[in-house]
Amino acid sequence: MSNFRRTMNGLSNQHLFHNVDLVVFVEGGNPSLTRQQILNGVYHHETEDIIFWRNIFNVFRKGQAIKFKSVGSKTTIKEIALDIINGDIQTIMVAMDNEFDEVLKLRHNHPNILYTHGYSFENDIWNSAVIKHIIEDLSGIHIANDLIERSFQSFLTSIKIAVYSDGYQFKKGSSFFPRSSGYMFCVNIVQNNLPSINKNAITNRLNAKNISRSKAGYFGRKSNIDAHKHCFGHFLSDYCCQIIMGFLRKRHGLVAPNKTVLSRMGIVKFFQYCFSSGAIFTHYQNALAPIPQKAA
């Protein structure tokens, strides 16, 4: 049997092993797994990506038996996406970060290949309302003013040129924000206050990477890049967590849970309060509208 046929059989039959209708491969988990490991049945359990996508499918595919598997990197997810296309596999789906694929017209148009609405699931879940709900839950006190919303909007305004530059560099196979670590280089984190953006640090990085502010700005506006939707997801998530931590320390003298817990709380609050209408809801509704046939 050819390698291609073995690969197709290995993928298309995974749902039988788990006794489900569908297997959905998503990003998340460490370390990143190879395509061969996935064919051998290796995967990560209960990652944040799985929690997010399970909530999505619970809305639009309620009642369908689904097994979610995290495999690590988008690179591996993209390899499985090509297998879906080449092998016409109906019993698996992949769900991945949009990043700048929509902007650069790199997305696969296939009913079994899903993308986040924003750069990543973090961009979809984090907003000022979610931040506010988390703070109120952890502090036990209602927040009556718009301090959180103003802080979040100030962040988005201050980071816009950096997001434009990130997209501009992404088109060239590079990036403005470091991906593995150090992406919070432009954030002022004060122990007992809310975080803020260091605009000088952004300017210095633009100069260091020889990025023209005017060219990046033109690219961003022409491409309809949005600071909230297209911001590097880990950066956006970490900044929102810093807002929560800073507010709890400054206003209530409390220590917040770690970022992993806050991120999971963010997913819960988003689906509780923010996922009933709007562009994000419509995006997933359209993406999951076609119901694939169940395996015979």
N, C-alpha and C positions, 0 to 999 in steps of 0.2 A: 504494500500500500504506500502511495506517495506521501511525502511529508505534509503536503498541502491537505490531502484527504484526512490524514491522522489528526492534523490541527483542527480541521473543520469538525470532525467527529468528536474530538476532545472538548471542544467548546459547546457544540450544539447539544451534547448529551449531559452536560453538567446539571441541568435542571432535573434530570431523572434521578441523579444521585441524591439530591436534596428534596425530591418529591414536591417540586414547585412548578408553577407555570413558566416562570421567568427568572433568570439570573441577571442581576444588574451589577456591573463592575464600575466602581467609582474611585476617585483619587483618595489620598489620605493614608496614614500609617507609615511606620518607619521600621525597617528599611524599605526602600522601593523594591518591588518584586519584578522579576523578569517574566517575559511571556512564557518561557518554558516552565517556570515555577507555577504560574497560573494554570497551565495545562495539566500540571501534576496535582492540582487541587489546593495549592498554598494560597492563603489570603489573610488579611488582617480583619479583626472583629471590632465592631462597635466604635468605630472612629467618629469624629465629628462630621465628616463627610457623609457617612452612612446615616447618622441621625438626621441630618438635613434632608437627604434625598428620600429617606423613609417617610418623612413628614410630607414631602411633595407627592409621593405615590399614594399615600393614605388619603389624600384629597381627591386625586384624579384617577386612581386605579384601585379604589377601595374594593376589597373582596378578591382581588387577584393575589394568588400565592406567589411571593417574591422572595428570593434570597439575595441579600446585598453583600458584596465583597469589595473591600478596599485593597488596592494593589500598590499604592504609593504614588508614583509620579504620573504626570500627564503623558509622558513619552510612551509608557507601557499601555496606557488607555488608548492612545492613538493607534498603536499597533493592533489592538483588538478591534478598534473601529474599522480598520482596513480589512480585517478578517470578516467582519460582519458584511461589509460591502462585497468583497470578493466571493464569499461563500454563501451569500443570501441566507444568513442564519436568522431565524425568527425567534429563537428561544433565549437569546441573550441581548442585553442592551448595555451601552456604556453612557456614563454621565461625567462630564468634565468641565473644568474651568473655561470660561469664555476667553479670558485674558483680552488680547486685542484681536482675536480671530475674526470677530464680527466687523471690526473697523477695517481690517486688512483683507476681508473677503476670503478667509481661509477655512471657514467652517464647512463640514460635510452636511449636505442636505439629505438626511436619511431619517426615517421615523424611529429607528432604533439607536440613534446617536443624539444624545442630549447635551445641551450646554447651559451653564448658568446664565441668568439674565445679565448680571454684572461681571466684573473681572473674575470673581470667584463667589462662592456661597457667602463669604463674609460680607461682600458688598451688598448682597441681597438682604441679609438679616439686620445689619447694623444701621440704625438711624437714631435720631434724638429721642423718639418715643420709647424705643427699646432700652436705651441707656437709662431713661427716666424710670421705667418700670422696674428695672433691676435695682437701681438705687433705692427705690421705695420699698421693694421687697426686703432688701438687706438691712435697711435702716428702720423699717417699720413706721416711717414718717412720710406723709404726703408732701410732694414738692409742688408748691403753689405758683412759683414764678417760672419765667422762661429762661433761666440761667443756662440750663443744659442745652436748649435749642440754640441759644446765642453762641455758646461755646463751640458747638458742633458746626454751625454755619461759618463761624470765624475760621475754624480749622479748614473747611472745604475751600473757602476763598483764598486762604494763605497757601494752600497746597496745589492750587490749580496749575501753575506753570510747571511744577514738578511732575504732575500727571501728564500734562501735554508733552513734556520732555521724555517721559518714560515711553509713551506711545511712539514718539518720534524716533527714539533709539531702538525700540522693539522692531520697528520696520527694517532697521539695519542689522538686526540680529544681536542687538546689545540691550542695555537697559539703563535707566537713570538710578533707580533704587537697587541696591545690592539685594540679591535674592536669598542667599543662605543666611546671612547675618549682617548686622550693621545698618539695616534699613531705617532704623530710628535715629539716624545721624542728625536730623534736623529738628528733633523734638527736645524742648526744654522740659525736663521732668523735675518738678519741685516737690519736696517731700510732703508739705502740707498745703498744697494748692493744686489748681487744675493745670494740666500741661498746656504748652503753647508751641507754635511753630517758630523756629529760628530762621528767619528769611535770609539772613546773611549766610547761613550754612548752605542754603539752597543755591544762592548766587555763587558761592565758592565752588560748589560741585559743578554747576553749569560751566564755570570757567575752567575747572580742572579737566572736564571731559570735552572741552572745546565745543560746547553746544550753544548755538546762537539762540538767544531768547526770542528774537523776532521770528526766526524760522520755526522753532518749536511751537510758538504761539499760533502761527499761521496754520501749521499742520493740525494742531489741536482743534482749532475753530473749524477748519475745512472738513475735518473728519468727525465733527460733532462729538468730540471726546468730552465726557462729563466727569468732573472731579470725584463725585461720589460713586458713580457707576464703574469707572475705569481705574480708580486708584488701586495700586498694588494691594491685594487683599490682606496679607499678613500685616502690612503697615497700618491699614485702616483699622483692623481688628485690635491690634496692640494699642493704637491711639485711643480708641473707644474704651478699652479696659483701663487705660491711664486716667481718662476722665472719671470713670466710676471710682477708681482707687483714690484719686485726688479729692473728689467730692466727699467721699465717706470720711477721709481723714480730716479734711478742712472743716466740714460742717458738723460732723457727728463723732469725731474722735474714734472711728472704727477702722479695723483692718479688713480689707476685702479678701475674698477667696482668690486663689491663683487664677491666671489667665485661662487655663483650660476649663475650669469650672465656670468662669464668667462667660466664656464662649458658648458653652452648652446652655447656660441660662439665656443667652442671647437668642439662640435657636428657638427655645421654648417660648420666650416672650414674643418673638416675631410671629410665630404661627398662632399664638393666642390673640394678638391684638392688631397685627398689621397685614395679614395675608387673606383678605377677603375681597379685594378689588385692586384696581390700579395696574400699572404697566408690568410689575413683576408677576402678579397673579395671571394676567393675560398671557404673558410669555410662556409660563408653564402649562397653562390651559391649552394653548395652541400646540405646544410641543408634544403633549401627551394625549391629544384628542384621538388620533388613530389607535384603535385597539388591535394589537397583533393577534393573529390566529394562534390558538393553543396547539401545542404539539400533538400529533395523533398518537 
